[in-house]
């Protein structure tokens, strides 16, 4: 039985970036943030990760306010620290410093009651790469339709 509950997937990342490597990271959250994530009120489409002060931070991840929360509710777009092992952190920082590579969140999920995020090291796709991917996908769909009609 799979204990992972996928909360959100960043489909835009797969369209805009060629993902070279991905890994799982934990998130430092407040109480109202995790409650809002469990309700599925989170958006990571415009989010990105960036190293600062010898740590990796997640920016532009929108976690909506928790409605039953009091005046102690969290700030919706605040930077959130990502939890990684030292070696993983060092590898990602050195890799992201290379020209053309960026760290993008791919998926946010809950694993054994703890919020986790899958971070991908990606290289931006050019416009012609995106067009090739779309054309390939459309050709595969046409083949599938033709096979279904003949069967």
C-alpha positions in Angstrom: 0.0 0.0 0.0 1.3 3.4 -1.0 1.4 6.0 1.9 2.0 9.0 -0.4 -0.9 11.3 -1.1 -0.1 13.7 -4.0 -1.4 17.2 -3.2 -0.3 19.0 -6.4 1.9 18.4 -9.5 3.7 21.2 -11.4 2.8 20.2 -15.0 4.2 23.5 -16.2 7.7 22.4 -15.1 7.7 19.4 -17.4 6.6 21.6 -20.3 9.1 24.4 -19.7 12.1 22.4 -18.5 14.1 19.3 -19.4 14.4 17.6 -16.0 17.8 16.1 -15.5 17.6 14.9 -11.9 15.1 14.9 -9.1 15.1 14.3 -5.4 12.9 14.5 -2.4 13.1 17.3 0.2 11.2 18.1 3.4 9.6 21.5 4.1 9.8 23.6 7.2 6.2 24.6 7.8 4.0 26.2 10.5 0.9 24.5 11.8 -1.6 26.4 9.7 0.5 25.7 6.5 0.4 21.9 6.9 -3.4 22.0 7.6 -3.9 24.1 4.4 -1.7 21.6 2.4 -3.7 18.7 3.7 -6.8 20.4 2.3 -5.0 20.7 -1.1 -5.0 24.5 -1.1 -1.5 25.0 -2.5 0.0 26.1 -5.8 3.6 25.5 -7.0 3.3 26.4 -10.6 5.3 29.6 -10.4 7.6 28.4 -7.6 11.3 27.9 -7.7 14.1 26.8 -5.3 17.3 28.9 -4.7 20.3 28.5 -2.4 20.8 31.2 0.1 22.8 31.3 3.4 24.0 27.7 2.9 20.5 26.4 2.7 17.9 25.7 0.0 14.8 27.9 0.0 11.5 27.6 -1.9 10.1 30.8 -3.3 6.7 31.8 -4.7 4.9 28.7 -3.4 1.4 29.8 -2.6 -0.1 28.1 0.4 -3.6 29.6 1.0 -4.6 30.7 4.5 -6.2 28.2 6.7 -9.8 29.4 7.2 -10.4 28.1 10.8 -7.0 29.6 11.7 -6.9 32.6 14.0 -4.8 35.8 13.8 -1.7 33.4 14.0 -2.3 32.4 10.3 0.8 32.1 8.1 1.9 34.5 5.3 0.8 32.9 2.1 3.9 33.5 -0.2 6.7 33.5 2.4 10.0 31.7 1.5 10.1 28.2 3.0 13.3 26.3 3.9 13.9 22.9 2.3 15.4 20.1 4.3 18.1 18.0 2.7 21.1 16.0 3.6 24.4 18.0 3.5 25.8 16.1 0.6 22.5 16.5 -1.4 22.5 20.2 -0.6 26.1 20.7 -1.7 25.5 18.8 -5.0 22.4 20.8 -5.8 24.0 24.1 -5.0 27.0 23.3 -7.2 24.7 22.0 -10.0 22.4 25.0 -9.9 25.3 27.4 -10.1 26.0 26.1 -13.7 24.7 28.3 -16.4 21.2 27.4 -17.7 20.3 25.0 -14.8 17.5 25.8 -12.3 15.8 24.1 -9.4 12.0 23.7 -9.9 9.5 22.0 -7.7 7.8 19.1 -9.5 5.4 17.6 -7.0 4.1 18.2 -3.5 2.9 15.2 -1.5 2.3 13.9 2.0 4.3 10.9 3.0 3.7 9.2 6.4 2.0 12.4 7.6 4.9 14.7 6.6 4.8 17.2 3.7 7.5 16.4 1.1 8.4 18.2 -2.2 10.1 16.7 -5.2 12.7 19.1 -6.6 14.0 18.8 -10.1 17.2 20.1 -11.6 16.1 21.3 -15.0 17.4 23.0 -18.1 15.0 25.4 -19.8 13.6 24.2 -23.1 13.8 26.3 -26.2 10.6 27.0 -28.2 11.5 24.5 -30.9 12.0 21.8 -28.2 8.5 22.5 -26.9 7.0 22.3 -30.4 8.8 18.9 -31.0 7.4 17.5 -27.8 3.8 18.7 -28.7 4.2 17.2 -32.2 5.4 13.9 -30.9 2.5 13.7 -28.4 0.0 14.5 -31.1 1.5 11.8 -33.4 1.2 9.2 -30.6 -2.4 10.2 -30.0 -3.2 9.7 -33.8 -1.6 6.3 -33.7 -3.6 5.3 -30.7 -6.8 6.5 -32.4 -6.0 4.6 -35.5 -5.3 1.4 -33.6 -8.6 1.7 -31.6 -10.6 2.2 -34.9 -9.0 -0.8 -36.5 -9.7 -3.0 -33.5 
